[in-house]
Amino acid sequence: MGFQLVAKEDLGNYIGVAQEPSDWFVMDQERINTFADCTEDRQFIHIDPEAAAKTPFGGPIAHGFLSLSMLSHLVIQNGIGVEGTVMGINYGFDKVRFLAPVRAGKRVRTIATLTEVTEKDGGRILLKNGITMEIEGEETPALVAEWLSMVVVA
């Protein structure tokens, strides 16, 4: 279905409706290493395949914050937007829980559900989306989050 632009007066029709999943995305070791370099978080469980293989994870895992940061890429594929939006702002999270590690080489995808719409002054609309990041072939999701976005509508 893809990203949908809807009129602000129609947003209420989408509350509680899970959108189609995003495309699968490979969380490869190169991306994990690059993230480790960017954040200075070079813990062995992320970047040392030999040492990480000796842990209960059985190999390197993505940083939780790397998984979280990929929401920007994944959710835009199949989320809900507001017609006339001039800009969108990452407003924060009400909740984030990392439930299962994403092992290097695994594929993830997201499912977004609009849960709240709050109109503010100045043409601003606060959107809350429930996000689940699934790991292909695994029952427990990588993460669940309540993501807040502020859109400014002309």
Backbone as a chain_set.jsonl record, in Angstrom:
{"seq": "MGFQLVAKEDLGNYIGVAQEPSDWFVMDQERINTFADCTEDRQFIHIDPEAAAKTPFGGPIAHGFLSLSMLSHLVIQNGIGVEGTVMGINYGFDKVRFLAPVRAGKRVRTIATLTEVTEKDGGRILLKNGITMEIEGEETPALVAEWLSMVVVA", "coords": {"N": [[0.815, -1.186, 0.0], [1.932, 1.297, 0.767], [3.192, 4.587, 1.755], [0.772, 6.806, 3.006], [-0.95, 9.773, 2.328], [-3.218, 11.7, 4.08], [-6.163, 13.696, 4.586], [-6.29, 16.072, 7.253], [-8.676, 16.081, 8.71], [-9.521, 13.517, 8.347], [-7.889, 11.862, 9.768], [-8.706, 10.591, 12.143], [-10.033, 8.322, 11.258], [-8.065, 6.468, 10.918], [-6.994, 5.762, 13.304], [-5.933, 3.212, 15.392], [-5.737, 1.376, 13.358], [-3.735, -0.969, 11.994], [-1.048, -0.505, 9.837], [0.15, -1.749, 6.652], [2.999, -3.939, 6.725], [6.396, -2.674, 6.613], [8.942, -2.952, 4.057], [11.228, -5.732, 4.192], [14.336, -5.402, 5.885], [17.806, -5.706, 5.882], [19.876, -6.154, 8.61], [22.914, -5.762, 8.583], [26.371, -6.748, 9.254], [28.23, -4.795, 8.499], [26.775, -2.37, 8.658], [26.24, -2.382, 11.398], [28.867, -2.178, 12.403], [29.557, 0.359, 11.387], [27.716, 1.959, 12.748], [28.655, 1.517, 15.344], [31.123, 2.81, 15.158], [30.254, 5.454, 14.698], [28.918, 6.082, 17.068], [30.706, 5.512, 19.022], [30.348, 3.244, 20.47], [31.616, 0.419, 20.94], [31.247, -2.145, 21.957], [32.027, -5.557, 22.418], [30.0, -7.404, 21.806], [28.755, -6.405, 19.638], [30.648, -5.955, 17.581], [32.662, -7.893, 17.408], [32.818, -10.797, 16.009], [33.874, -13.354, 16.729], [34.219, -13.331, 19.571], [31.607, -12.631, 20.289], [30.246, -14.87, 19.452], [30.523, -16.62, 21.521], [28.709, -15.889, 23.385], [25.336, -15.939, 24.787], [23.908, -14.986, 22.623], [25.04, -15.987, 20.347], [26.45, -14.787, 18.333], [27.326, -11.629, 16.744], [25.279, -8.78, 17.601], [22.908, -6.244, 16.683], [23.076, -2.875, 17.815], [20.742, -1.688, 20.183], [19.923, 0.969, 19.872], [20.615, 1.386, 17.235], [18.747, -0.225, 15.908], [16.45, 1.165, 16.724], [16.935, 3.652, 15.495], [16.588, 3.012, 12.845], [13.909, 3.121, 12.436], [13.082, 5.514, 11.269], [13.649, 5.171, 8.547], [12.181, 2.833, 7.946], [9.443, 3.146, 8.788], [8.477, 5.231, 7.245], [7.877, 4.067, 4.872], [5.343, 2.86, 4.935], [3.589, 4.379, 6.432], [1.297, 6.828, 7.858], [0.642, 10.003, 6.653], [0.047, 13.581, 6.743], [-1.927, 15.515, 4.661], [-0.753, 18.487, 3.107], [1.388, 18.938, 4.753], [4.087, 20.803, 5.905], [6.434, 20.401, 7.246], [7.89, 17.733, 9.149], [8.554, 16.727, 12.478], [10.618, 14.957, 14.64], [9.379, 14.137, 17.625], [9.731, 12.646, 19.857], [9.589, 9.838, 22.17], [7.12, 8.02, 23.901], [7.4, 5.563, 24.953], [9.75, 2.952, 24.829], [10.803, -0.27, 24.228], [13.198, -2.769, 24.182], [12.98, -5.876, 23.061], [14.009, -8.246, 21.941], [17.186, -9.348, 20.763], [18.667, -8.245, 17.684], [20.219, -10.199, 15.549], [23.27, -10.002, 13.709], [22.927, -9.82, 10.222], [20.291, -10.62, 10.149], [16.877, -10.032, 9.084], [14.669, -7.276, 9.404], [11.489, -5.675, 9.947], [8.901, -3.141, 10.066], [5.763, -2.473, 11.671], [3.307, -0.101, 11.773], [0.964, 1.633, 13.785], [-1.352, 4.09, 13.978], [-2.115, 5.75, 16.899], [-2.939, 7.966, 18.354], [-4.125, 11.295, 17.811], [-3.479, 14.642, 18.106], [-4.503, 17.849, 17.888], [-2.752, 20.887, 17.781], [-1.984, 24.36, 18.476], [-1.167, 26.786, 15.868], [-1.169, 25.316, 13.492], [-0.131, 22.825, 14.001], [0.128, 19.3, 14.435], [0.096, 16.631, 16.602], [1.169, 13.404, 16.357], [0.795, 10.105, 17.46], [2.283, 7.017, 17.159], [2.054, 3.531, 17.42], [4.629, 1.292, 17.27], [5.972, -1.672, 15.999], [8.809, -3.607, 15.669], [9.553, -6.255, 13.806], [11.373, -9.359, 13.703], [12.53, -11.343, 11.193], [11.336, -14.64, 11.069], [11.284, -14.97, 13.798], [9.549, -15.103, 16.9], [9.35, -13.193, 18.965], [9.304, -9.691, 18.938], [11.842, -7.301, 17.881], [11.691, -4.744, 18.948], [9.335, -2.591, 20.587], [7.525, 0.421, 20.383], [6.284, 3.671, 21.296], [5.893, 6.189, 19.323], [6.316, 9.628, 18.875], [5.381, 12.179, 16.668], [5.569, 15.399, 15.354], [3.727, 17.255, 13.141], [3.692, 19.984, 10.903], [1.239, 21.774, 9.413], [0.296, 23.452, 6.493]], "CA": [[0.0, 0.0, 0.0], [2.839, 2.433, 0.779], [2.923, 5.757, 2.578], [-0.504, 7.423, 2.64], [-1.262, 11.128, 2.771], [-4.655, 11.833, 4.326], [-6.601, 14.999, 5.093], [-6.226, 16.063, 8.722], [-9.983, 15.742, 9.27], [-9.739, 12.077, 8.191], [-6.926, 11.099, 10.571], [-9.418, 9.759, 13.118], [-10.412, 7.05, 10.634], [-6.905, 5.573, 10.881], [-6.584, 5.411, 14.661], [-6.119, 1.804, 15.722], [-5.635, 0.533, 12.16], [-2.345, -1.322, 11.686], [-0.69, -0.346, 8.432], [0.901, -2.879, 6.117], [4.406, -3.912, 7.154], [7.412, -2.134, 5.714], [9.775, -3.968, 3.413], [12.261, -6.304, 5.048], [15.596, -4.669, 5.86], [18.883, -6.52, 6.455], [20.728, -5.508, 9.597], [24.182, -6.452, 8.326], [27.503, -6.445, 10.131], [28.843, -3.528, 8.085], [25.98, -1.285, 9.243], [26.479, -2.433, 12.846], [30.207, -1.628, 12.626], [29.506, 1.791, 11.114], [27.015, 2.568, 13.88], [29.589, 1.464, 16.471], [32.097, 3.882, 14.96], [29.579, 6.758, 14.849], [28.478, 6.317, 18.454], [31.796, 5.13, 19.928], [29.903, 2.082, 21.252], [32.267, -0.719, 20.285], [31.185, -3.324, 22.809], [32.348, -6.744, 21.622], [28.809, -8.136, 21.336], [28.334, -5.805, 18.377], [31.651, -5.859, 16.513], [33.649, -8.984, 17.427], [32.067, -12.037, 15.768], [34.426, -14.5, 17.452], [33.865, -13.21, 20.993], [30.145, -12.626, 20.396], [29.774, -16.246, 19.24], [30.603, -17.317, 22.804], [27.648, -15.379, 24.253], [24.033, -16.566, 24.509], [23.383, -14.503, 21.343], [25.597, -16.833, 19.297], [27.116, -13.962, 17.327], [27.117, -10.194, 16.95], [23.916, -8.246, 17.557], [22.795, -4.807, 16.43], [22.802, -2.0, 18.954], [19.323, -1.349, 20.289], [19.708, 2.302, 19.313], [20.658, 1.259, 15.772], [17.411, -0.704, 15.522], [15.528, 2.272, 16.931], [17.173, 4.701, 14.498], [16.112, 2.562, 11.534], [12.474, 3.398, 12.309], [12.896, 6.62, 10.322], [13.654, 4.598, 7.195], [11.178, 1.782, 7.748], [8.06, 3.585, 8.99], [8.056, 6.125, 6.162], [7.434, 3.251, 3.747], [3.942, 2.458, 5.007], [2.916, 5.117, 7.489], [0.243, 7.793, 7.556], [1.058, 11.391, 6.68], [-1.048, 14.535, 6.685], [-1.89, 16.385, 3.485], [-0.386, 19.868, 3.389], [2.477, 19.023, 5.724], [5.234, 21.613, 5.531], [7.566, 19.677, 7.812], [7.658, 16.812, 10.245], [9.589, 16.814, 13.503], [10.673, 13.863, 15.601], [9.005, 14.753, 18.896], [10.207, 11.792, 20.939], [8.958, 8.547, 22.427], [6.524, 7.809, 25.211], [7.826, 4.261, 25.45], [10.573, 2.112, 23.959], [11.261, -1.495, 24.88], [13.967, -3.676, 23.339], [12.507, -7.175, 23.54], [14.845, -9.342, 21.453], [18.316, -8.832, 19.993], [18.695, -8.47, 16.235], [21.535, -10.746, 15.197], [23.831, -9.524, 12.444], [22.468, -10.561, 9.052], [18.841, -10.865, 10.205], [16.019, -9.032, 8.456], [13.642, -6.694, 10.266], [10.504, -4.8, 9.314], [8.062, -2.496, 11.064], [4.327, -2.273, 11.497], [2.927, 1.115, 12.499], [-0.461, 1.846, 14.039], [-1.651, 5.405, 14.53], [-2.881, 5.527, 18.13], [-3.478, 9.226, 18.866], [-3.961, 12.515, 17.026], [-3.781, 15.794, 18.951], [-4.292, 19.126, 17.203], [-2.144, 21.945, 18.579], [-2.103, 25.649, 17.798], [-0.161, 27.062, 14.853], [-1.166, 24.331, 12.419], [0.638, 21.643, 14.391], [-0.62, 18.094, 14.802], [0.93, 15.631, 17.248], [0.754, 12.041, 16.023], [1.438, 9.018, 18.2], [2.209, 5.738, 16.468], [2.586, 2.326, 18.029], [5.539, 0.672, 16.307], [6.557, -2.977, 16.311], [9.839, -4.058, 14.734], [9.616, -7.712, 13.775], [12.574, -10.021, 13.205], [12.08, -12.449, 10.341], [11.481, -15.983, 11.594], [11.297, -14.997, 15.258], [8.26, -14.775, 17.499], [9.441, -11.973, 19.771], [9.806, -8.558, 18.151], [13.067, -6.636, 18.326], [11.321, -3.631, 19.806], [8.035, -1.933, 20.482], [7.71, 1.825, 20.763], [5.238, 4.672, 21.074], [6.684, 7.252, 18.694], [5.61, 10.893, 18.707], [5.811, 13.028, 15.568], [4.831, 16.656, 15.213], [3.69, 17.749, 11.768], [3.213, 21.345, 10.732], [0.415, 21.784, 8.217], [0.081, 24.817, 5.947]], "C": [[0.863, 1.256, 0.0], [2.386, 3.541, 1.707], [1.651, 6.436, 2.081], [-0.593, 8.841, 3.19], [-2.766, 11.236, 2.924], [-4.953, 13.247, 4.823], [-6.633, 14.949, 6.611], [-7.565, 15.7, 9.347], [-10.312, 14.253, 9.15], [-8.8, 11.232, 9.053], [-7.599, 10.16, 11.565], [-9.833, 8.403, 12.569], [-9.291, 6.019, 10.666], [-6.422, 5.177, 12.273], [-6.936, 3.947, 14.936], [-6.009, 0.852, 14.552], [-4.153, 0.273, 11.87], [-2.116, -1.182, 10.186], [0.052, -1.591, 7.963], [2.343, -2.8, 6.594], [5.288, -3.214, 6.127], [8.072, -3.283, 4.967], [10.746, -4.528, 4.454], [13.561, -5.536, 4.83], [16.663, -5.514, 6.545], [19.73, -5.673, 7.399], [22.095, -6.199, 9.525], [25.316, -5.956, 9.225], [28.168, -5.119, 9.766], [28.093, -2.333, 8.684], [26.201, -1.222, 10.76], [27.845, -1.828, 13.171], [30.231, -0.115, 12.423], [28.82, 2.529, 12.253], [27.918, 2.6, 15.113], [30.619, 2.585, 16.367], [31.472, 5.256, 15.192], [29.276, 7.086, 16.303], [29.567, 6.035, 19.489], [31.392, 3.98, 20.851], [30.416, 0.831, 20.548], [32.309, -1.951, 21.187], [31.311, -4.576, 21.93], [31.123, -7.469, 21.09], [28.281, -7.587, 20.018], [29.356, -6.006, 17.259], [32.668, -6.998, 16.447], [32.926, -10.324, 17.264], [32.571, -13.239, 16.565], [34.035, -14.467, 18.93], [32.349, -13.265, 21.18], [29.563, -14.029, 20.211], [29.754, -17.041, 20.542], [29.541, -16.844, 23.796], [26.349, -16.122, 23.965], [23.416, -16.11, 23.18], [23.904, -15.326, 20.169], [26.295, -16.073, 18.188], [26.81, -12.506, 17.59], [25.645, -9.807, 16.837], [23.974, -6.745, 17.28], [22.587, -4.078, 17.751], [21.292, -1.75, 18.999], [19.024, 0.003, 19.663], [19.849, 2.314, 17.793], [19.294, 0.791, 15.274], [16.398, 0.428, 15.63], [15.703, 3.34, 15.848], [16.689, 4.296, 13.114], [14.605, 2.764, 11.364], [12.212, 4.51, 11.304], [12.809, 6.11, 8.89], [12.469, 3.66, 6.964], [9.742, 2.293, 7.831], [7.578, 4.481, 7.851], [7.536, 5.33, 4.962], [5.926, 2.992, 3.759], [3.178, 3.189, 6.096], [1.821, 6.019, 6.962], [0.842, 9.191, 7.679], [-0.155, 12.289, 6.52], [-0.869, 15.418, 5.456], [-1.56, 17.813, 3.907], [0.726, 20.027, 4.405], [3.645, 19.817, 5.143], [6.51, 20.954, 6.047], [7.089, 18.759, 8.922], [8.836, 16.866, 11.2], [9.491, 15.588, 14.396], [10.475, 14.473, 16.98], [9.441, 13.919, 20.097], [9.446, 10.489, 21.034], [8.314, 8.575, 23.802], [7.029, 6.504, 25.82], [8.691, 3.599, 24.386], [10.989, 0.906, 24.783], [11.98, -2.353, 23.847], [13.705, -5.091, 23.84], [13.373, -8.353, 23.112], [15.998, -8.755, 20.644], [18.161, -9.149, 18.504], [20.107, -8.932, 15.895], [21.978, -10.221, 13.837], [23.382, -10.434, 11.308], [20.976, -10.849, 9.034], [18.087, -9.724, 9.511], [14.947, -8.588, 9.439], [12.669, -5.897, 9.399], [9.647, -4.198, 10.414], [6.597, -2.504, 10.655], [3.965, -1.085, 12.384], [1.41, 1.183, 12.633], [-0.632, 3.219, 14.665], [-2.542, 5.204, 15.752], [-3.502, 6.798, 18.693], [-3.191, 10.354, 17.895], [-4.382, 13.679, 17.922], [-3.475, 17.064, 18.17], [-3.776, 20.151, 18.19], [-2.365, 23.273, 17.852], [-1.019, 25.787, 16.724], [-0.076, 26.032, 13.749], [-0.37, 23.075, 12.719], [-0.292, 20.507, 14.791], [0.376, 17.098, 15.385], [0.347, 14.254, 16.955], [1.514, 11.065, 16.911], [1.198, 7.732, 17.424], [2.77, 4.64, 17.351], [3.396, 1.607, 16.966], [5.995, -0.677, 16.849], [7.593, -3.285, 15.249], [9.954, -5.572, 14.86], [10.978, -8.173, 13.259], [12.099, -11.24, 12.421], [12.374, -13.797, 10.994], [11.491, -16.088, 13.11], [9.964, -14.51, 15.8], [8.273, -13.448, 18.244], [9.977, -10.83, 18.912], [11.095, -7.988, 18.732], [12.731, -5.522, 19.293], [9.868, -3.251, 19.592], [8.246, -0.511, 20.995], [6.427, 2.609, 20.543], [5.961, 5.926, 20.621], [5.814, 8.477, 18.45], [6.228, 11.694, 17.56], [4.929, 14.265, 15.544], [4.885, 17.036, 13.742], [3.132, 19.162, 11.78], [2.512, 21.394, 9.386], [0.179, 23.226, 7.796], [-1.388, 25.19, 6.016]], "O": [[0.544, 2.205, -0.716], [1.344, 3.451, 2.356], [1.471, 6.622, 0.878], [-0.342, 9.077, 4.372], [-3.511, 10.901, 2.003], [-4.094, 13.904, 5.409], [-6.962, 13.917, 7.197], [-7.597, 15.074, 10.406], [-11.261, 13.774, 9.77], [-8.911, 10.006, 9.062], [-7.112, 9.055, 11.803], [-9.971, 7.441, 13.324], [-9.534, 4.829, 10.464], [-5.53, 4.338, 12.401], [-8.07, 3.51, 14.74], [-6.17, -0.356, 14.723], [-3.411, 1.197, 11.538], [-2.896, -1.681, 9.374], [0.524, -2.387, 8.775], [2.855, -1.708, 6.84], [4.973, -3.168, 4.938], [7.783, -4.451, 5.227], [11.043, -3.883, 5.459], [13.846, -5.078, 3.724], [16.456, -5.988, 7.662], [20.233, -4.613, 7.025], [22.388, -7.103, 10.308], [25.228, -4.904, 9.859], [28.624, -4.397, 10.652], [28.719, -1.387, 9.163], [26.332, -0.139, 11.33], [27.965, -1.048, 14.116], [30.854, 0.608, 13.2], [29.275, 3.591, 12.679], [27.945, 3.592, 15.841], [30.948, 3.232, 17.362], [32.087, 6.124, 15.81], [29.369, 8.241, 16.716], [29.382, 6.285, 20.68], [32.017, 3.765, 21.889], [29.75, 0.263, 19.683], [33.283, -2.705, 21.182], [30.76, -4.631, 20.83], [31.191, -8.09, 20.03], [27.46, -8.224, 19.358], [28.973, -6.206, 16.107], [33.461, -7.052, 15.507], [32.476, -10.917, 18.245], [31.771, -14.054, 17.026], [33.571, -15.469, 19.474], [31.863, -13.881, 22.13], [28.504, -14.338, 20.757], [29.035, -18.035, 20.646], [29.478, -17.34, 24.921], [26.274, -16.865, 22.987], [22.508, -16.762, 22.664], [23.277, -15.358, 19.11], [26.694, -16.674, 17.19], [26.112, -12.177, 18.55], [24.875, -10.412, 16.09], [24.955, -6.073, 17.6], [21.99, -4.616, 18.684], [20.649, -1.619, 17.958], [17.999, 0.175, 19.003], [19.26, 3.167, 17.129], [18.75, 1.354, 14.324], [15.582, 0.624, 14.73], [14.716, 3.872, 15.342], [16.405, 5.164, 12.288], [14.081, 2.595, 10.262], [11.229, 4.459, 10.565], [11.977, 6.576, 8.112], [11.834, 3.696, 5.91], [8.907, 1.904, 7.015], [6.39, 4.485, 7.53], [6.823, 5.88, 4.123], [5.304, 2.915, 2.699], [2.205, 2.654, 6.628], [1.466, 5.982, 5.784], [1.471, 9.52, 8.684], [-1.249, 11.823, 6.201], [0.198, 15.993, 5.237], [-2.032, 18.288, 4.94], [0.983, 21.136, 4.873], [4.123, 19.539, 4.043], [7.537, 20.951, 5.369], [6.046, 18.972, 9.54], [9.98, 17.032, 10.778], [8.406, 15.227, 14.852], [11.315, 15.241, 17.449], [9.513, 14.422, 21.218], [8.749, 10.087, 20.102], [8.894, 9.093, 24.756], [7.081, 6.354, 27.04], [8.397, 3.678, 23.193], [11.472, 1.049, 25.906], [11.444, -2.631, 22.774], [14.158, -5.462, 24.922], [13.467, -9.348, 23.83], [15.814, -7.777, 19.92], [17.601, -10.177, 18.123], [21.062, -8.156, 15.948], [21.164, -10.022, 12.935], [23.447, -11.658, 11.414], [20.445, -11.28, 8.01], [18.595, -8.611, 9.374], [14.394, -9.386, 10.195], [12.985, -5.502, 8.276], [9.656, -4.67, 11.551], [6.249, -2.537, 9.474], [4.27, -1.062, 13.576], [0.673, 0.836, 11.71], [-0.12, 3.481, 15.753], [-3.593, 4.569, 15.663], [-4.485, 6.729, 19.43], [-2.152, 10.374, 17.236], [-5.501, 13.703, 18.435], [-2.321, 17.326, 17.83], [-4.294, 20.275, 19.3], [-2.878, 23.292, 16.733], [-0.073, 25.0, 16.681], [0.975, 25.879, 13.127], [0.021, 22.345, 11.808], [-1.344, 20.717, 15.397], [1.374, 16.76, 14.749], [-0.812, 13.975, 17.262], [2.726, 11.186, 17.089], [0.064, 7.399, 17.078], [3.831, 4.796, 17.957], [2.892, 1.342, 15.875], [6.358, -0.798, 18.019], [7.294, -3.232, 14.056], [10.393, -6.097, 15.883], [11.641, -7.477, 12.49], [11.351, -12.068, 12.941], [13.499, -14.067, 11.416], [11.685, -17.176, 13.654], [9.333, -13.619, 15.231], [7.32, -12.673, 18.164], [10.992, -10.987, 18.233], [11.398, -8.167, 19.912], [13.384, -5.359, 20.323], [9.265, -3.55, 18.562], [9.032, -0.272, 21.912], [5.596, 2.251, 19.709], [6.564, 6.636, 21.425], [4.72, 8.38, 17.893], [7.445, 11.863, 17.493], [3.71, 14.186, 15.693], [5.966, 17.128, 13.161], [2.231, 19.492, 12.552], [3.106, 21.095, 8.35], [-0.098, 24.098, 8.619], [-1.766, 26.288, 5.608]]}, "num_chains": 1, "name": "protein.A"}
